[in-house]
Amino acid sequence: MDPNEVPDDDAATSGGALPRRAPGPPRPAPIAEIDALSGDPSFMTSLARGLAVIRAFSERRKSMTIAQISQKTGIPRAAVRRCLFTLAQLGYVHDDNRSFSLLPKVMSLGHAYLSSTPLPVMAQPFLDHVREALHEACSLAILDGDDILYIARSATTTRIMSVDLKIGSRLPAYCTSMGRVLLAAMPQAELDAYLLREELKPLTDRTITSRASLLQALAAVRQNGWAIVDQELELGLRSLAVPIHDTSGTVMGAMNVSVQAARVPVKELETRFLPVLLEASRELSMQLL
């Protein structure tokens, strides 16, 4: 065993404290989260590692090697290898000897959630109505960890982002309109914790990277009841989002429309797009009563 590795499986949590780590750069979020929870004797480290390995794959990294997954997650290579072997045996991962990719069976994990919650199904007609009224893609997302997770979408034939967004796509919350709506609805203690752990990376020269500036932007979202993000995620992309509430007034998700900045000015988002999106949000929220 590599001397820098911790043992795999749950034995790592039952035999005393984990070995000390030398000071260095911030550790990848997956292993940092796992280590933070591994002191609980009921916490299953091996399961957490397997889920982190699945989440390491993305649209930009559809096929990855053991070394790449280890670097992205912070999980030791030997443990990554065992996770991938298990996932391959169960039919969730394809192994072509040098690299690995997810198999369609993984979709059953997400389907279990989508089929157990009415929100995506109930939202789809409203997303379709917004798309037909504005001739722009309309999406619904929830906050999942520090990202927004797309759970429903009514797309157009024109792609306005470099990444083709689909159900299951994830984007950082801090620089997206739906993320701002969802962050603004967080209890203050949870928001403070988010700001402490999230690295506000400059994805464009317009991205808010100051925590103070982000807090000001979130305060404006609370006051206005909606959010516009102008080319912070990707140059040439503007988006407008509004919240979706449940019966108690709690924000369950966010609905947005994304447009090409060269074609739709911010003022038009406010005057023509916002009323349509707010009406769809109100009607969907009423359906959730």
C-alpha positions in Angstrom: 0.0 0.0 0.0 1.1 3.5 -0.8 2.3 5.0 2.6 0.2 8.1 1.9 -3.0 6.2 1.5 -5.5 5.6 4.2 -7.1 2.1 4.3 -10.2 1.6 2.2 -13.6 0.6 3.5 -15.1 1.5 6.8 -12.1 0.1 8.8 -10.6 3.6 8.3 -13.0 5.0 10.8 -12.9 2.4 13.5 -9.2 2.2 14.4 -8.4 5.6 15.8 -7.7 9.0 14.3 -6.8 9.4 10.7 -3.2 10.2 10.0 -2.2 13.8 10.0 -1.7 15.5 6.7 1.1 17.9 5.9 0.0 21.5 5.2 -0.6 22.0 1.5 -3.1 23.3 -1.1 -6.8 23.0 -0.4 -7.9 19.4 -0.8 -10.6 18.4 -3.4 -14.1 18.9 -2.1 -15.2 15.2 -2.2 -12.4 13.9 0.0 -12.6 16.9 2.3 -16.3 16.2 2.8 -15.8 12.5 3.4 -13.0 13.1 5.9 -15.1 15.6 7.8 -17.8 13.0 8.2 -15.7 9.9 8.7 -15.4 10.3 12.5 -19.1 9.2 12.8 -19.1 5.4 13.4 -22.4 5.1 11.4 -20.8 6.8 8.3 -19.9 4.4 5.5 -16.7 5.7 4.0 -16.6 3.2 1.1 -20.1 4.1 0.0 -19.3 7.8 0.1 -16.2 7.2 -2.0 -18.2 5.2 -4.6 -20.7 8.0 -4.9 -17.8 10.6 -5.2 -16.3 8.5 -8.0 -19.7 8.5 -9.9 -20.0 12.3 -9.5 -16.5 12.8 -10.8 -17.7 12.2 -14.4 -19.2 15.1 -16.2 -20.1 16.2 -19.7 -16.6 17.5 -20.3 -15.0 14.5 -18.7 -17.1 11.6 -20.0 -14.1 9.2 -19.9 -11.5 9.2 -17.2 -8.5 7.2 -15.9 -8.0 6.1 -12.3 -5.3 8.8 -11.9 -7.7 11.5 -13.2 -10.5 10.5 -10.9 -8.1 10.3 -8.0 -6.8 13.8 -8.7 -10.3 15.2 -9.1 -11.8 13.6 -5.9 -8.7 13.4 -3.7 -9.5 9.7 -3.1 -6.4 7.4 -3.2 -5.8 5.6 -6.4 -6.2 2.1 -4.8 -9.6 3.1 -3.4 -10.7 4.6 -6.7 -9.6 1.3 -8.4 -11.8 -0.7 -6.1 -14.7 1.6 -6.5 -14.5 1.4 -10.3 -14.2 -2.4 -10.2 -17.3 -2.7 -8.0 -19.3 -0.2 -10.2 -18.2 -2.1 -13.3 -19.3 -5.4 -11.8 -22.7 -3.9 -11.0 -23.1 -2.5 -14.5 -22.8 1.2 -13.7 -19.3 1.8 -15.3 -17.6 0.6 -18.5 -14.0 -0.5 -18.2 -11.9 -0.4 -21.4 -8.7 -1.2 -19.4 -7.2 2.3 -19.4 -10.2 4.6 -18.9 -13.7 4.4 -17.5 -17.1 5.8 -18.5 -20.5 5.7 -17.0 -23.2 3.3 -18.4 -26.9 4.0 -18.8 -27.7 2.1 -15.7 -26.5 5.2 -13.7 -29.6 7.0 -14.9 -31.7 4.7 -12.7 -30.3 6.5 -9.7 -31.5 9.9 -10.9 -34.8 8.5 -12.1 -35.6 7.3 -8.6 -35.5 11.0 -7.4 -37.4 12.4 -10.4 -40.1 9.8 -10.1 -40.5 10.4 -6.4 -41.0 14.2 -6.5 -43.9 15.9 -8.4 -42.0 19.1 -9.1 -40.3 18.2 -12.5 -43.5 16.7 -13.9 -45.7 19.5 -12.7 -43.3 22.1 -14.0 -42.8 20.9 -17.5 -46.0 22.4 -19.0 -45.1 25.8 -17.5 -41.6 25.6 -18.9 -43.0 24.7 -22.3 -45.4 27.7 -22.1 -42.5 30.1 -21.3 -40.4 28.7 -24.1 -43.3 29.1 -26.6 -44.1 32.6 -25.4 -40.5 33.9 -25.4 -38.9 31.6 -27.9 -36.1 30.9 -25.5 -35.1 27.9 -23.4 -36.6 27.7 -20.0 -35.3 25.5 -17.1 -36.0 24.5 -13.5 -33.2 23.8 -11.0 -32.7 23.0 -7.3 -29.7 23.6 -5.1 -27.7 20.4 -4.7 -24.7 20.9 -2.5 -22.9 24.0 -3.8 -24.3 23.6 -7.3 -27.6 24.0 -9.1 -29.0 20.8 -10.5 -31.2 20.9 -13.6 -34.3 18.8 -12.9 -36.5 20.0 -15.8 -35.9 21.9 -19.1 -37.7 23.0 -22.2 -35.0 23.6 -24.8 -34.8 25.3 -28.1 -32.9 24.2 -31.2 -30.4 27.1 -30.6 -27.6 26.4 -28.2 -26.4 29.6 -26.5 -23.8 28.1 -24.2 -20.7 26.1 -24.9 -22.1 23.3 -22.8 -25.4 21.7 -23.9 -27.5 21.8 -20.8 -29.7 18.8 -20.0 -31.6 17.3 -17.0 -28.9 16.4 -14.5 -26.5 19.2 -15.6 -24.8 21.1 -12.8 -23.5 24.6 -12.7 -22.0 26.7 -9.8 -24.6 28.5 -7.8 -22.7 31.8 -7.2 -22.6 32.9 -10.8 -25.9 31.7 -12.2 -29.3 33.4 -12.0 -31.1 30.3 -10.5 -28.2 29.8 -8.1 -28.5 33.4 -6.9 -32.3 32.9 -6.3 -31.6 29.8 -4.3 -28.7 31.2 -2.3 -30.7 34.3 -1.5 -33.4 32.0 0.1 -30.9 30.2 2.3 -30.9 30.7 6.1 -28.1 33.0 7.0 -26.0 30.4 8.9 -26.1 28.1 5.8 -25.2 31.0 3.5 -22.3 31.9 5.7 -21.0 28.3 5.6 -21.4 28.2 1.8 -19.4 31.4 1.5 -16.6 30.1 3.7 -16.1 26.9 1.6 -16.9 28.0 -1.9 -14.1 29.4 -4.1 -15.6 32.2 -6.2 -13.7 31.6 -9.4 -13.6 34.3 -12.2 -15.3 32.4 -15.0 -15.4 35.6 -17.1 -14.1 39.1 -16.4 -17.6 40.0 -15.2 -17.9 37.2 -12.6 -18.5 38.4 -9.0 -15.6 37.0 -7.0 -15.9 39.1 -3.9 -17.9 37.7 -1.0 -19.0 41.2 0.0 -20.2 41.9 -3.6 -22.0 38.5 -3.8 -23.8 39.3 -0.5 -24.9 42.6 -2.0 -26.2 40.9 -5.1 -28.1 38.4 -3.0 -29.6 41.2 -0.9 -30.9 42.7 -4.2 -32.4 39.4 -5.2 -34.3 39.2 -1.9 -35.6 42.7 -2.4 -36.6 42.3 -6.0 -37.8 38.7 -6.0 -35.8 37.8 -9.0 -32.2 37.7 -10.3 -30.4 38.7 -13.5 -26.9 37.4 -14.1 -25.1 39.2 -17.0 -22.3 37.2 -18.6 -20.8 36.0 -15.3 -21.0 32.3 -16.2 -20.1 32.7 -19.8 -19.5 35.7 -22.1 -22.5 36.4 -24.3 -24.9 34.7 -21.9 -27.6 36.5 -19.9 -30.1 34.8 -17.7 -33.1 35.8 -15.6 -34.5 33.6 -12.8 -37.4 33.6 -10.4 -38.2 31.4 -7.3 -40.7 28.6 -7.0 -42.4 28.4 -3.6 -44.2 25.6 -1.8 -47.3 26.0 0.4 -45.3 27.5 3.3 -43.6 30.0 1.1 -40.3 28.1 1.2 -38.3 28.3 -2.0 -38.3 24.8 -3.6 -36.5 25.7 -6.8 -35.9 28.3 -9.4 -37.0 28.8 -13.0 -35.0 30.7 -15.5 -34.7 31.9 -19.1 -31.3 32.3 -20.8 -30.6 34.5 -23.8 -27.8 35.7 -26.0 -26.5 39.0 -24.7 -26.1 40.4 -28.2 -29.7 39.8 -29.0 -31.6 40.6 -25.7 -30.6 43.6 -23.6 -31.0 43.6 -19.8 -33.8 46.1 -20.0 -35.8 43.7 -22.2 -35.3 40.9 -19.8 -36.9 43.1 -17.1 -39.8 44.5 -19.2 -40.8 41.7 -21.5 -39.4 38.5 -20.1 -39.8 39.0 -16.3 -43.7 39.3 -16.4 -44.0 36.0 -18.3 -41.6 34.2 -16.0 -43.2 35.6 -12.8 -46.7 34.5 -14.0 -45.4 31.0 -14.8 -43.8 30.8 -11.4 -47.0 32.0 -9.6 -49.1 29.4 -11.4 -46.7 26.6 -10.8 -46.4 27.5 -7.1 -50.2 27.4 -6.9 -50.2 23.9 -8.3 -48.0 22.8 -5.5 -50.5 23.8 -2.8 
